[in-house]
Every structure is written in structure tokens, then in C-alpha cells.
Amino acid sequence: MVGIVSYGAYVPIYRLSREAIGQMWSKGVGKGERAIANADEDSVTMGVEAVIDCLHGMDRSQVDGLYFATDSPPYIEKQAASIIRAAADLREDILTFDVSHSLRGAGSAMRAAADAVGAGSAKKVMVAASERRIPPPNSDFELQFGDGAAAFLMGDTDVAAVLEGSYHVSAEFLDVWRKPGDTYVQTTEERFLRDEGYMKMVPQAVSGLLKKLKLTPKDITKAAFYATDPRMHQAIAGAMKLDPKTQVQNPLLDNVGNTGTALAPMILVSALEEAKPGDRILFATYGDGSDAFLFKVTDQIEKVRDRRGIKRHVASKMMLPNYGKYVEIRELMEWESPRRGARRSSLPVLWRERKMIYGLYGQVCRKCGNIQYPRQRICIFCQAKDDFDPIRLSDKTGKVFTFSMDQRAQEIVLPKVFTVVNLDGGGRFYSVMTDRDTSKITVGMPVEMTFRIQMGPSENLALEGSGLYNYFWRFRPVRC
């Protein structure tokens, strides 16, 4: 019995209203808002958030694989899944791979994960999808694109939603594309895309699935499927003979936006949050064809209700004050060159200390019980030597002990807030605070860890002097 054991999601805290976009370009653009990743976020950091949410309260050592789907990877030639694995503190001896180049990558990854579990080559496989695409300014895409991530743990025990079947359609259909070197996606004529793409391929896959399972559209409780905008979403639902009021899950297009590869998975998470045992949930992706899956919810769903998921992340938000702030955190303009020299990371050190940097492992002294980070040979409290046990700090919360703000630091969203935090359960950690309202920061404020890009002094502040993305852990005010 293969299916979804657990689910998780992530929506960035920042939102940009469509009204602010319309004011910039002096045109009417409708209502609603888009979720906007912070300057120190990308598809990898959001993927980490979704995976950790999915694994809340679970044994991470049970995960046998991690398949990551995105069309906005930070590297063209380097695996992103391996970074997520390290940050989520999963075992090193698991299979990791990236699925990219198509918006239906999450469907491909889910099918591969289900097949691996069904064949017995893995017991539990994590499937994550994340997207942070940059839309062309003053375009329809700018009104549509949002950022976010979703994750599912596929397995054959403690299954919350059993996979009843899947059906797949492949099509060489050129609708939306981005070539190497292109900053923005390109697309074709809207009516052709609608009539020959969305309106045919998604219904074709769903129809094939229902026929295969000897079911009808009336057997579907909720449908979670991809579409570019609310009008298109409603039209596809009609083509599949689904009741938009009772059988179609809210597509998140008004309050999160079109999150590309992650959109259909995020809608599926939203459906699972509300699902009851016995419900049948349709999940359909789109891109160069379509993948359709049908899940039947079990009693186990009640044991994974404590995820932040979609609902809690959507409720936790801060509005960007204007379009200019969006341009700034997206680095859509050429800014003044950095005045400080670029620092270079030591790749041997990053490799040698990978557990401490990515997994955020400190140490606890066996003699006095004090927690310390970074790791060292001598306990600073009792001077015991080489007598420590490792301890993961990334899932700890804490309270601000002290902080300072730097208006001239190398950071896109200034001021840079340097923070010392007393961790709950022991230990003290020094890092930067992100996703914050500086007027509300106080000593004693509850904070939690979040995996982010460290800003560096280069033409692209997300890259440091070695031309790589330097990831580490930061603090943020506790969300949700």
C-alpha cells in the first residue's frame, strides 16, 4: 500500500499586492497578492523549509531518498537535492536527484518515488518541489508568478493517502520555455496555449486515469491541478466535468500566485489539510504533457495535522510596502558596485565542516552538559577535552539575548540585524535575523532557525567571492 505518509509546505512571509504592481505601470491589474521570496531565499532554501515541515516529529533517518523538482535551480551544473539533504540532516547514503526542465517535474518525481517504494528499493522517499522564477517586468507573468514549495514523504507504512493509480501523457508542445542565458520565460500565443495545451492535456490525463480505475468525475472529492490563472483553472475544471464549488480545491492563485513546478503540489497539500478519511483527491500536473494521480485518504491523516502546511504559512505574512522594494530584493536593477572586497570561502573547510555548517551540529559536553557552537576540542565551561556528543541545533527555538543593526553592511534588505540568541534547552548562537520588522525586534523575542543564502560583496549579492551560493542558518521571528 504505497502513498503519502506525510506532507509539508512553505510560503515566504513577504507578499506583493497586485495593486502595487498596477500603480507602478499605471494600469488596472485586478486584486490579490503574490508570495515573494526574500533576498536570501531561493528554490533550495524554500525546499529545505518544506522538507523540514514534512518531517515534523518524524525520524529523519528513515528517509531513503530525496527527489527535488524545480525549474529555478541555483546552479546549472550542481545538484540542488544534495544541499537540501545536508541541510535537512538526512542520511548521506540515500539517493538524491534533481528533476528540472519541465513544470510537471513534481509529477515525475512522485511517480519515481512511488515506484521505488513499490519495488522495495526504498521504504520512504521524500519528494520536494520548489520555485522562485523571475517574471519579466510589466508582463502578465509579473501578475501571476509567486514563490513557494511543497514536500511529500512517500512510503508503504503509516500511509495517510493511498495512491490508487496514475496516468501520464507526454507531448512535445512548446508553450512556455527558457533557454540557457535567458533571464525570463518566454511563451506563445495565449489562445493556442489554452486550446491545445491546458484545456486538452490535463483533462486527457485525468480522463485516462479515471477510465483506468473505472471511476467517474463524481467519485472525486477534491481536485488539485495546475493552471496559470483563476479563469483558466475554472475552465479546466469544467472540461473535466468537476463542480468548481464542491470538487475543486482553491488553487492559491489569488493569494500566493503561480508557483510553477510547486503549484499543483502546494494545492495538493492544501487539499490534504482539509481532507477526511475516505476522500479521493485528484492531483494533476502540467508541462510537456500531464501527470494525473488519485489518492484515497486514510485514518492516518489525523496524525499529520500539526504541519504548518499551506494554511498557516498563508496566514503568516508581511506586505512589501511598494514595487521598489520588490525590485530591490529581486535584484532587477543594476546597483552601485560593492565597496568592500569579495571574501572567498574555503571549499576544503566547507567540506570538512559540512555537518556543522549545513546540518548545524554543535556539541554537548558529556561532563557538564553545556551545549556549544561552533564545535571545538576544549569545553569552555569545564575544560574537558574531546569529551562531547553531537547535537543538531537547526530545529531549536530560542530567545533574543542581544542584537545590533548595521545600515552599511553587505545585505540587500538593510539594516542587517546581528543577533545573539539563547537557545531553548541550552546553548547560545550568533547569526543574522531575517524576515523581520525591525520596529518589533526586542530582547527576549522568540525566534527560530531558517536555512538561507548568506549575502556576500559581489555584483550579485547572493553570490560570494568564489562565485558560489554560501548557505547557512539564520534566525527569524517564530512564524505561525
C-alpha positions in Angstrom: 0.0 0.0 0.0 2.1 2.9 -1.3 1.1 6.5 -0.8 1.7 9.8 1.0 2.9 9.3 4.6 3.4 13.0 5.4 3.2 16.4 3.7 4.7 19.8 4.2 4.9 23.2 2.5 6.4 26.6 2.6 5.2 30.1 1.6 7.6 33.1 2.0 6.5 35.7 4.5 6.6 38.6 2.1 3.6 39.5 -0.2 3.4 42.0 -3.1 -0.1 43.2 -3.9 -1.2 43.3 -7.5 -2.4 46.9 -6.7 1.2 47.9 -6.1 2.2 46.4 -9.5 -0.6 48.3 -11.2 0.4 51.5 -9.6 3.9 51.1 -10.9 2.8 50.6 -14.5 -0.3 52.8 -14.3 -2.8 50.1 -15.3 -5.6 48.1 -13.8 -4.4 44.6 -12.8 -7.1 43.1 -10.6 -6.9 42.2 -6.9 -5.0 39.8 -4.8 -1.3 39.3 -4.0 1.8 37.2 -4.8 4.1 35.5 -2.4 7.6 36.9 -2.8 10.8 35.1 -1.6 13.1 37.2 0.4 16.5 38.3 -1.0 18.2 35.4 1.0 15.8 32.8 -0.3 15.9 30.6 -3.4 14.4 27.3 -4.5 16.8 25.4 -2.3 16.1 27.2 0.9 12.4 27.0 0.4 12.8 23.3 -0.4 14.5 22.8 2.9 11.7 24.6 4.7 9.0 22.3 3.1 11.0 19.1 3.7 11.5 20.0 7.4 7.8 20.8 7.7 7.0 17.5 6.2 9.3 15.6 8.7 7.9 17.4 11.7 8.1 15.0 14.7 9.4 12.1 12.5 12.7 10.2 12.4 14.7 11.7 9.7 17.0 8.6 9.5 14.1 6.7 7.9 14.2 8.7 4.6 15.9 6.6 1.9 15.8 9.1 -0.9 15.2 12.8 -1.9 13.9 13.8 -5.3 13.8 17.6 -5.9 11.8 19.2 -8.7 12.4 22.8 -9.8 12.7 25.0 -12.9 14.7 27.6 -11.0 17.8 25.8 -9.5 20.6 28.0 -8.1 23.2 26.0 -10.2 23.0 24.8 -13.8 25.7 22.2 -13.1 25.5 21.1 -9.5 22.8 19.0 -7.7 20.4 21.0 -5.5 18.9 17.9 -3.9 22.3 17.2 -2.2 22.2 20.7 -0.5 18.7 20.1 0.7 19.6 16.6 2.1 22.5 18.1 4.0 20.5 21.0 5.5 17.6 18.7 6.4 20.1 16.3 8.1 19.1 13.3 6.1 21.5 10.3 5.8 24.4 10.5 3.4 23.7 7.1 1.9 20.4 8.0 0.2 19.6 8.5 -3.4 19.3 12.2 -4.4 18.5 13.7 -7.7 17.1 16.8 -9.4 14.1 16.9 -11.8 14.0 20.0 -13.9 13.3 21.5 -17.3 9.5 21.0 -17.0 6.7 22.3 -14.8 5.5 18.8 -14.3 8.7 17.7 -12.7 7.0 17.1 -9.4 4.7 14.5 -11.0 7.7 12.7 -12.5 9.5 12.7 -9.1 6.3 11.4 -7.3 5.9 8.6 -9.8 9.6 7.6 -9.4 9.3 7.7 -5.6 6.2 5.5 -5.7 7.8 3.1 -8.0 10.9 2.9 -5.8 8.8 2.2 -2.7 6.6 -0.3 -4.6 9.7 -2.2 -5.9 11.2 -2.4 -2.4 14.4 -0.4 -3.2 13.3 2.2 -0.6 10.9 2.4 2.3 10.4 6.1 2.4 11.3 8.7 -0.3 11.0 12.5 0.0 9.6 14.4 -3.0 10.1 18.1 -2.9 9.1 20.8 -5.4 10.1 24.5 -5.1 10.1 27.5 -7.4 11.4 31.1 -7.5 11.0 32.3 -11.1 11.7 35.9 -12.1 8.9 37.3 -14.3 9.5 40.0 -16.9 8.6 43.4 -15.6 5.2 44.8 -16.8 4.1 41.4 -18.1 1.2 39.1 -17.4 3.7 36.8 -15.7 4.6 39.5 -13.2 1.0 39.5 -12.0 0.9 35.6 -11.9 4.2 34.3 -10.6 4.6 33.5 -6.9 7.2 31.6 -4.9 6.8 28.6 -2.6 7.5 24.9 -2.0 5.8 21.6 -1.1 7.1 18.2 0.0 5.7 14.7 0.4 7.1 11.7 2.1 6.2 8.6 0.1 6.1 5.2 1.8 4.3 1.9 2.3 3.6 2.1 6.1 1.6 4.7 8.1 0.1 5.9 4.8 -2.1 9.0 5.1 -3.3 8.9 1.4 -3.0 5.7 -0.6 -2.0 6.0 -4.2 -4.8 4.3 -6.2 -3.3 4.9 -9.6 -1.6 7.3 -12.0 -1.8 8.1 -15.7 0.8 10.0 -17.8 0.6 11.9 -21.0 3.8 13.2 -22.8 3.6 15.9 -25.5 6.2 17.8 -27.5 4.3 21.1 -27.0 6.2 24.3 -27.0 4.2 26.7 -24.7 6.5 28.2 -22.0 10.3 27.9 -22.2 13.5 29.4 -21.1 16.9 28.9 -22.9 20.3 28.9 -21.2 21.2 32.6 -20.7 17.5 33.7 -20.6 16.5 35.7 -17.6 12.8 35.5 -18.2 10.5 32.8 -19.5 9.0 33.1 -23.0 5.6 32.0 -24.2 3.5 31.6 -27.3 0.1 33.0 -28.3 -2.4 32.7 -25.4 -5.4 31.1 -27.3 -3.2 28.4 -28.9 -1.6 27.6 -25.5 -5.0 27.4 -23.9 -6.9 25.4 -26.5 -4.1 22.9 -27.4 -2.3 22.8 -24.1 -4.1 23.2 -20.8 -7.6 22.5 -22.0 -6.6 19.2 -23.7 -3.6 17.7 -21.8 -4.8 17.9 -18.2 -8.3 16.6 -19.0 -6.8 13.9 -21.2 -4.6 12.6 -18.4 -7.4 12.8 -15.8 -9.8 11.0 -18.2 -7.3 8.3 -18.8 -6.8 7.8 -15.1 -10.5 7.6 -14.3 -11.0 5.1 -17.1 -8.1 3.0 -15.9 -9.6 2.9 -12.4 -13.2 2.5 -13.6 -14.3 5.7 -11.9 -16.2 8.8 -12.9 -15.6 12.5 -12.1 -18.3 12.2 -9.4 -16.0 9.9 -7.4 -13.5 12.7 -6.9 -13.8 14.6 -3.6 -11.3 17.3 -4.3 -9.1 18.1 -7.4 -5.7 19.8 -7.1 -4.3 20.7 -10.5 -2.1 23.2 -12.3 -3.4 26.3 -14.1 -1.9 29.7 -14.9 -4.7 31.9 -13.6 -8.2 31.6 -11.9 -10.1 31.8 -15.2 -8.0 29.1 -16.8 -8.3 26.9 -13.6 -12.1 27.2 -13.7 -12.2 26.3 -17.5 -10.1 23.2 -16.9 -12.4 22.1 -14.1 -15.3 22.4 -16.5 -13.6 20.4 -19.1 -13.1 17.6 -16.6 -16.8 17.8 -15.6 -16.0 18.8 -12.0 -18.1 21.0 -9.8 -16.0 24.1 -9.2 -17.8 24.9 -5.9 -17.5 21.5 -4.2 -14.9 19.4 -6.0 -12.1 21.8 -6.8 -9.5 22.9 -4.3 -8.7 26.6 -4.1 -5.7 27.0 -6.5 -3.9 29.6 -4.4 -3.5 31.8 -7.4 -5.1 34.9 -5.8 -3.1 34.9 -2.5 0.1 33.0 -3.4 0.4 33.1 -7.2 1.5 30.6 -9.8 4.4 28.8 -8.2 5.3 26.8 -11.3 6.6 23.3 -10.6 5.4 23.7 -6.9 1.9 24.9 -7.7 0.0 21.7 -8.1 1.9 20.1 -5.1 1.1 23.1 -2.9 -2.6 22.8 -3.9 -2.4 19.1 -3.0 -1.0 20.0 0.4 -3.9 22.4 0.9 -6.4 19.6 0.0 -4.8 17.2 2.4 -5.0 19.7 5.2 -8.8 19.7 4.9 -9.3 16.0 3.8 -11.2 13.4 5.7 -10.7 9.6 5.7 -12.3 8.1 2.6 -11.9 11.3 0.5 -10.5 10.8 -3.0 -8.1 13.5 -4.1 -7.1 14.1 -7.7 -3.6 15.5 -8.3 -2.6 16.6 -11.8 0.5 18.5 -13.1 1.1 20.1 -16.4 4.1 20.7 -18.7 5.1 18.9 -21.9 2.0 16.8 -21.2 0.4 16.0 -17.8 0.6 13.5 -14.9 -2.6 12.5 -13.0 -2.7 10.7 -9.7 -5.6 9.6 -7.5 -5.1 9.3 -3.7 -7.6 7.9 -1.1 -7.3 9.4 2.3 -7.0 7.1 5.4 -7.4 7.5 9.1 -3.7 8.1 9.3 -4.3 11.7 8.0 -5.3 12.7 11.6 -1.8 12.1 12.8 -0.1 14.6 10.4 -2.4 17.6 11.1 0.3 19.5 13.0 2.2 20.7 9.9 2.4 24.4 9.1 1.5 23.4 5.6 -0.3 26.0 3.4 -3.0 27.4 5.7 -0.6 28.5 8.5 2.0 29.9 6.1 -0.5 31.9 4.1 -1.8 33.4 7.3 1.7 34.5 8.3 2.7 37.4 6.1 4.2 40.9 5.7 3.3 43.1 2.8 6.1 44.7 0.8 5.5 48.5 1.0 5.9 49.2 -2.7 7.1 47.9 -6.0 10.5 49.4 -5.4 11.2 47.1 -2.5 10.3 44.1 -4.7 12.8 45.3 -7.4 15.4 45.6 -4.7 15.1 42.1 -3.2 14.8 40.6 -6.7 17.9 42.5 -7.8 16.1 43.5 -11.0 18.2 46.7 -11.4 22.0 47.3 -11.7 23.1 48.8 -8.4 26.2 50.5 -7.1 29.2 48.2 -7.1 30.2 46.9 -3.6 32.8 49.0 -1.8 34.4 46.1 0.0 36.5 43.3 -1.4 34.9 40.0 -2.1 35.6 37.3 0.5 36.2 33.7 -0.7 35.0 30.6 1.1 37.4 27.7 1.6 35.9 24.8 -0.2 38.0 22.3 1.9 36.6 23.9 5.1 33.1 23.7 3.8 33.6 20.0 3.1 35.4 19.2 6.3 32.8 21.0 8.5 29.7 20.1 6.4 27.8 18.6 9.3 28.4 21.8 11.4 27.6 24.2 8.6 24.7 22.6 6.7 23.3 20.3 9.4 24.1 22.9 12.1 25.5 20.4 14.5 27.0 21.7 17.7 28.2 19.6 20.7 27.1 18.9 24.2 29.8 18.3 26.9 29.4 14.8 28.5 30.8 16.1 31.8 29.0 19.4 32.4 26.1 19.1 29.9 26.6 22.5 28.3 25.9 23.0 24.5 28.5 24.8 22.4 28.7 26.0 18.8 31.0 26.1 16.9 32.5 22.7 17.8 35.9 22.7 19.5 38.1 20.3 21.4 38.0 22.1 24.8 34.8 22.7 26.7 34.7 26.5 27.5 32.8 25.7 30.7 34.6 22.8 32.4 37.7 22.5 30.2 37.0 18.8 29.4 38.9 17.7 26.3 37.4 15.8 23.4 34.5 14.6 25.5 31.4 15.7 23.5 28.3 14.3 21.8 26.9 15.9 18.6 23.6 17.7 18.8 21.5 19.2 16.0 20.6 22.9 16.6 18.7 23.7 13.4 15.3 22.6 14.9 15.8 24.5 18.1 14.0 27.7 19.0 15.3 30.4 21.3 15.0 34.0 22.6 17.0 37.1 21.6 19.7 37.8 24.1 21.0 41.0 22.4 21.1 42.4 18.8 22.6 45.2 16.8 21.7 46.8 13.4 24.2 47.7 10.6 22.9 50.1 7.9 26.2 49.8 5.9 26.5 46.0 5.8 26.7 43.9 2.6 23.0 43.0 2.6 20.1 43.7 0.2 17.4 44.2 2.9 19.0 46.7 5.3 19.7 47.0 8.2 21.5 43.8 8.8 20.4 42.6 12.2 23.2 40.7 14.0 21.6 38.6 16.8 22.8 36.6 19.8 20.2 34.0 20.9 19.9 31.9 23.9 18.6 28.5 22.6 15.8 26.7 24.4 17.4 23.8 26.2 20.8 25.3 26.4 23.4 26.9 24.2 23.9 30.3 22.6 24.1 31.0 18.9 25.2 34.1 16.9 23.7 34.8 13.4 21.7 37.3 11.4 17.9 37.8 11.7 15.8 37.7 8.5 12.0 38.1 7.7 11.8 40.7 10.4 10.1 44.0 11.1 13.0 46.0 12.8 10.5 48.1 14.8 9.3 45.0 16.6 12.6 43.4 17.5 13.1 43.2 21.3 15.3 41.4 23.8 13.5 38.2 24.8 11.8 37.9 21.4 11.1 34.2 20.4 13.0 33.2 17.2 13.6 30.0 15.2 16.2 28.8 12.7 15.8 29.1 8.9 18.2 28.0 6.2 19.2 30.9 4.0 21.7 32.3 1.5 24.4 34.5 3.2 24.8 37.8 1.3 28.3 38.5 0.0 30.0 41.5 -1.5 29.7 40.7 -5.2 27.8 42.2 -8.2 25.1 39.6 -7.3 24.9 39.8 -3.5 23.6 36.3 -3.3 27.0 35.1 -4.6 30.2 35.4 -2.6 33.7 35.9 -4.0 34.2 32.3 -5.0 31.2 32.6 -7.3 29.1 30.2 -5.3 26.0 30.3 -3.1 27.0 30.4 0.5 24.2 28.8 2.6 23.9 28.9 6.4 21.4 29.2 9.1 19.7 32.5 10.2 17.1 33.5 12.8 13.6 34.7 12.1 10.7 35.6 14.4 8.7 32.4 15.0 6.1 32.0 12.3 2.6 30.6 12.5 
